[in-house]
Amino acid sequence: MPRPERGKLAPGAAATVRAIVRLELQLHARDFMAWLGALVFFVLAFAHAAGGPITLVSGALAGLPRTAPPVLAQAMAGLTAFGQVITAMTAATIGLRDVSLRSDGLVLTTGIDWRHYLLGRFAATLVILLLITAAMPLGFMLGGAVGVLRGASEAGVSVAAIAQAMGMLVLPNMVIVAAAFFAAASLRGAFSVILFVGLGLVGFWQTGLGLVARGHAIGTLADPFGNAALTAGHSLGANRALWLSIAAALLGITLWRWRPRVSGGAETWRQNALGPTSSGARAVRSSGLAALRGASSVAQWNAECRFGVRWVLRERGFAALLLLGVVNAAANGWSVAQDADALVRALEFHARLFAILIATIYAGELVWRDRDVRAQELLDALPVQRDLRLLARASGVLSVLLALPLALPVVALLLSWLRGGGLTASCAFVWLGGVGSLLFTALFGVSLAVHRLVQHKTAAHLLLIAAWVTAIAAGADALARPIDAPGAARCLQSSAASMN
């Protein structure tokens, strides 16, 4: 029998990349979640350009026409930054599809080069993300036309301005995002890691903007999406070169470090791809649920609560998020630390974005963790009510996550002491730790309820992010404005008086 042609067993890089991209395009064409993500980008862009209550820029740009080229550039860069949860969902679906279907080992036994396979996955991620974000320029152009008809703006959207923003901002941003998500999916193979990477990018974005607002030029390079460089009016080229180099390095590291391991069977491959902490068996053992059989409701609650605490503490991303939150707070509060009023308001206001995204992500992971590790049926067989298990774990997770808002008064007091400010400990802990904890708890509760009711992980994330973005863009008091209460004013005034 003649041997099959080698070309059929081991196609080249171009053929493999085309096949994977074509497959993902076919799958996403039937995936309503991809269309919903594009719809979110379109609606926000349309509402901004049409002159409605939603605006995607602030500061000095807010006084310019909605369709002015600088405003459009900032709005497009801001949307790509805040839309990280949307793009992370899509990237996770593409990057982890074969792992979740347990078809990864089978794919690589076809004879294709694993490097070509990885490049195909990266190309598919980039192409799909670009197609989803392509809804933004369409929304801006149609919204600009509607704004002219309504009399809200004098001129429509310039095609040249859209093209320039796409070439300098959106396209490079998608390359950066795709490389970061692709590296996380390939090297760590966990959905939560991809979400943490997206949140980390948002943290760098906020930190860069905060540094530029305080007059620090390094902020133009810290922002991976280019907003800070646009705000400062310089260093956009250097920013693009730096972050595209980081994206290239991530791609190179992934191709260098990743290796297929199928010799030990499917379970060895799965453990290598997903990591030891994602094993369903380990998740069950680590929770100590065997002791729950016949236990009282209080004992069951305590055991599940402890499991939630241990789960968050074992997540490496939590320590990184806590550090990033502290750095972001310090960057936004350093230059105003001598003024207690400005310091508290700056830290509390800029911490809200972190609170929104962290609450949304962790609520989704909490509801869907058992299903992701395929342990739901086993846990449902135990004599523990599902709602009790969810609420108890939520209380444990929340108790750890509250370290984020509770770190703010510590940062505020340290900055005030270093800069000679007069912020008192009681004022800091009441209006940063107290108000911040209440807001975070409310956000976490709403996110948990939405995930529980929607019963679709990606859909719930998209609905929540769309709702938060809309509320902030529309200027909702609870999310979009700094604290402004008589008690806060009296507290901050007493701090200033003690300084004098």
N, C-alpha and C positions, 0 to 999 in steps of 0.2 A: 504494500500500500504506500503510495507516495506521501511524503511528509507534507503537512500543510505549510503554506508559505508563511515565512516569519512575519511578513508585513501584516498578515491578518491576525496573528497572535499578539504582536507588539506594535501597534500603530504608533506613528510619530507624535511629537508634541502637538503639532497643529491639529491633527485629526482628533486627538484625545480632548484637547481644549474645546474644539468646536462641538464635539458630541456632548460633553458635559454641559456646556452653555445652552445648547439646543434643548437638552432634556430639562434643565431648570426653567427655561422660557416656557416650555410646554406645561410644566407643572404649575408655575406661577400664573399662567394665563387662566387656569381653572381655580386658583386659590383666591377666595374673596378677601382674605386678610391682606394680601398684597394690594388689591384694589382699594381696600379701606385705608391702608397707609397712604397711598397716593391721594386719596380723597381728602384726608386730613391736611396734607400739604397744600392741596389746591384750594380748599375752603379758607384756610388761614391767609394764604397769599391773596386770594380774591377779595376777602373782607378788608384787608389792609388797603389794597389799591383802589377799592371802590369808595373809600372815604367813610366807612362805617365806624362804629365805636371801637373796633379792634385795630390797634396799631402795633407794629412790630419793632419800632425804634423808640428811643427815649433821649433825653438830654437835648443838646443843641439841634440835633437832626429832627426832633419832633416838631420844630417850627417851620420846617421846609415842606414843600408839596410832597404828598405821598408817592408820587411817581418820579421825583427827582432822582437822577442817577446815583448820588451818594446814599440816598435813603433806600433805594432798591438794593444796592450792594450790601448795606448793613442788614437789611431785612432778610436777604437770601442767606447770608452767612449765619445770621442768628437762627434761622429756621433749621439749617443743617446741623447746628450745634444742639439746639433744644430737642430736635427730633431723633436724638440718639437711641431712645427706647424703641422707636419705630424701626429704625434701621438695624438695631441690634436684634430684634425679633427675626427680621428677614435674613440677616447674616447667620444667625444661629440655625435657622431652618435649613439653609444651604450647607453650612459647614458640618452640621451634625446629622444630616439626613441618613447617610449610610450607617452611622453608628447606631442611631435610634432604631433603624430597621434591621440591624444586625446583618447587613449585606456587605459590609466593608471588606471582610476577608474574601468573600465570593468575588467582589469586583476586582480585587488585586490578583486573584488566581487566573484571570483572563489573559494575563501576559502583558498588560500595559505597564509601562514604566511608572513607578510610584511618584517620581518627580513630575511627570506629565500629568498624573492624576491630581497632584496638589496644585499645579498651575491651573488646571481646569477648574478646580474648586474656587481658586482665587478669582479667576476671570469671570466665573458665573456670579460670584458675590458682587464684583464690581459692576457688571452689566445690569444686574437686577436693581441694585441700589441707584444707579444712574437713571434707570427707567422710572423708578418711583419718584425720585426727586425732580424728574422732568415735569412733574405736575406743577411745580412751583412757578416756572416762567409762564406756563399757560395760564395759571391763576392770576398772576400779576398783569398779564396783557389783557385778559378779559375783564378783570376788575378795573383796570385803567380806563377801558372803553366805557364801562358802565358808569364810572365816576365822571367822565366827561358828559355823558347823557344826563346824569343827575345834577350836573353843575357843581359837583363837589371838587372837581379839579379842572384846570384850564387846558391841560394837555394829557394825552395818553402816554403809554409806556413806550420808550424808545427801544427798538429792536437792538440797536447797537449797544445800549446800556445793559440790556439783558444778556447779550452775547459776551460782553466784557466781564460781567459778574460771573457768568457760568464758567468762562475760561480761567479766570484768576481765582475764583473762590469755590464754587460748587464742585467742579470737576476735580481739582486738587484735594478738596475736603473728602470727597468720596473715595479717592485713592488712599488717603490716610486712614479713613475709617475702615475701608475694606481690608487693608493690610493689618490693622490692629485686631479686628474681629477674626480674620482668617488665622492669624497667629494664635489667638486665644483658643479658637475652636480646634486647631490642629494639635497644639502642644498640650493643652489642658483638657479639651474635650468635654467641658461642662458648661451647661447653659448659664448658670449663675456667674461663671467667670466672664463670659461675654458681656453680660449685663454690667458687671463691675467695671470692665474696661470702658464701656460706654459712659458710665457715670464718672469715671476718672477723667475722660476727655472733657466732659462738661465741667468738671472741677478745674482743670487747667484753663478752660475758656473763661470761667468766672474769675479766677485768680489773675489772669492776664488783663482782663478788663479793669479789675480793681487796682492793679498796679499802675496802669496807664492813667486811670482817673486820679491817682495820687501823685502823678508826675514822674513815675519810674519807667524809664525807657525799656527795661528788661521785660516789661509786660507785653510789648509788641511781639516778642519771640515766644513767650510762654503760652499764648493762645493758639491752639492747633487749627482754629477755623478762620483766623485772619481778622476777626472783629476788632481786636485791640489795635492792630496795625492800622486799620481803617480809621478808627477813632483818633489815633495819634497823628494820622496824616503822613506817616513815613514807615519805612522798614517792611512794607508788604512783600517785596521781592525776597528779602532775607528770611522773612517768616516762611514763605512758601518753600524756599530752598531747604531750610532747616527741617521742616516737618516732612517734606517729600523724601529727604535723605533718611529720616527716621523710619518712614514707611518702607523704603527700599531695604534698610537694615533688618527690619522685622521680617520681611519676606525672605531675605537671605538666611537669617537665623532659622526660620522655620524649615526651609529646604535643607539646611545643614543638620539640624538636630532631629528632625522627625524620621523615624524608620518604622516600616511595617513589621509586626511580629505576629505571625500566624502559626508558627511551628508548634506552639503549645495548645492549639485548639481555639475554638470560638471564645471560651470563657477567658483565656489568657489575653486574647486580642481585645476583648471588651474591657477587661480590667486595665489594660495598658492605655486604651483610648479614653476611658472615662475617669480613671484614677481610683485609688483604693477607697477614698471616702464616699464615692458614689455607688458603691455596691449596695444592693438592696438588703442582702443578708447582714452586712455590717451596720446599715442604718437601723435595722431592727434590733440587733444585739446591743448597740450602743445606747438605745433608749431605755433598756432595762424593762421592757414591757412584759417579760415573763412573770415578773413579780406582781403584775396587775390583776392576774386571774383571781377573782374572788375578793379583791381589795375594795375598800370603801371608796366612795366618790372623792373624798378629800385626798386619800392616798393616790388615787389615779390622777387627780389634778396635779398634785405635787410632782409625781413622776414625769408627767408630760411637760410640766413647766420646766423642770430641770433639763429635760431633753432639748427644749427650745433654747435654753441658755447655752448648753454645750454646743448646739449646732452653730449658733452665731459665733461663739468664741473660736470654734475650729475653722471657721471660714477665714482664710488668709486675707480676703478682700476687705473684711471689716476693719482691721488695723490700718490698712491703706486708706480707707475712706475716712477714718477718724483723723489720721494725720493730714489728709488732704483738706478736710474741713477746718482744721486748726490753721493750716497755712493760708487758706482762703480768707478766714476771718482776720488773721494778722495782716494780710495784704490790704484788706479793705479798711482796717481800723487804725493802722499805724500813723498815718498823716493827720488823723483827727483825734488822736488819743488824748490830747490836752483839753479837749472839750467833752465833758461827760455826756452831754445830751447827744452830740453828733456821734460819739463813739458807740453808745448803746444802739442808736437807731441804725447806724451803718452795719453793725454786726448782725443785729436781728433781721434786718431786711435782706441782706445778702445770704443769710443762712437758709432762707425759705426755699430756694431752688434745690438745695441739698435735701432738705426735709421732704419736699414733694417727691423727688425721684427715689430717694432711699425708701420712703414709706411705700411707694408704689411697687418697687422691685421686691422688697422683702415680703410684702403681703402676698404677691403672686407666687414667690418661691415657697412660702409657708403653705398655701392652699394646694399647690401642685407638687410638692416634694415627694409625697408618697407614690404618686402616679409616675413621676419621672424615674424613680428608682425601682418601679414595678413591685412595690411592697404593699399596695393599697388593699388587695384582697386578703393578704395575710393579716394585716392590722385590723381589717373589718371583722375577721373571725374571732378576735379577742373581745372579751366582755367589757368593752369601753365604748361609750357613745361617741359617734363621730363628731358631733358638735362640741362635746366636752373636750375631746382630744384637740380639736382645732383651737378652741378658746384658751385652753391651758397652755398650749404651745405658743399661741400668740402673746399671752401674758409674759412668758419667759423670754421670747424674742424681743418684745417691746422693752422689757426691763434692761436689756443690754443695749439696745439701740438708743435709749434715752441718754446714754453717755455722750452722744453727739450734741444735743442741745445743752446738756449740763456742762460741757467743756467750754461753752461760749463765755460764761461769766468769769471763768478762770483766765481765759485769754484776755478778756476785757480788763480785768484787774491788773494783769501783768503788763499790758500795753500802757494803761494809765499810770502805773508806777514808774515804768521806764521813761515815759515822756513827761512826767511831772504833773499828771492830771489829778483831779480830785474825786474820782468815782469811788463811791462807798460800796462795801461788800454786800450790804442788804439790797441796795438798788440794783446791783449787777445780778444777783441771784434771783431777785423777784422778777425783773423785767427782761432778763435773758434766759436764765434757767427755768423760771416758772412759766412765763408766757411761751417760751420756746417749746417746753415740754408739753404744754397743753395743745399747742398747734400741731406738734408732731403726733401726739396721740390721736387727735381728731383726724389728721390725714391718714394715719395708719388704719384707724377704724373704718373710714370710708373706703379705702382701698381694699381692705379685707372683705367688707360687705359686697363690694362690686364683683370681686373675683368669685365669691361664694355664690352670688346670684347668677352671674353670666355663665359660669361653668365652661369657659373657654379662655385659656391663658392669654393668648395673643390678643383676642378681641377685648378682654378686660383691660390689658395694658394700653391698648390703643384708645379705648374709650376714656380711660382715666387721664392719659397724657393730653388728649384733645380737650378734655374738660378743664384741666389745670391751665393749659396754654391759653385757652379762650378766656378763662377767668382773669388771668394775669394781663393779657393783652387788652381786655375790656376795662381794666382798672378796678377790679373787685377789691373792696376794702380789706377783706380778710387775707388776701394773698399778694396784692400788688402795691400796697402802700406801707410805709414804715409805721410803727406803733405811734398812736396819737391819742393818749388817754390822760385825763386829769391826774390820776395817780402817778403815772409815769412822769408827767411834767413836774409835779411837786417833788418827786424823788430826785429827779435830775437837777432841779433848781437847788435843793438842799445840798447836793453834792458840790455844785458850783459855789454855794455860799460857804461851805466848809473849807473850800480851797482858798477863798478870799479871807 
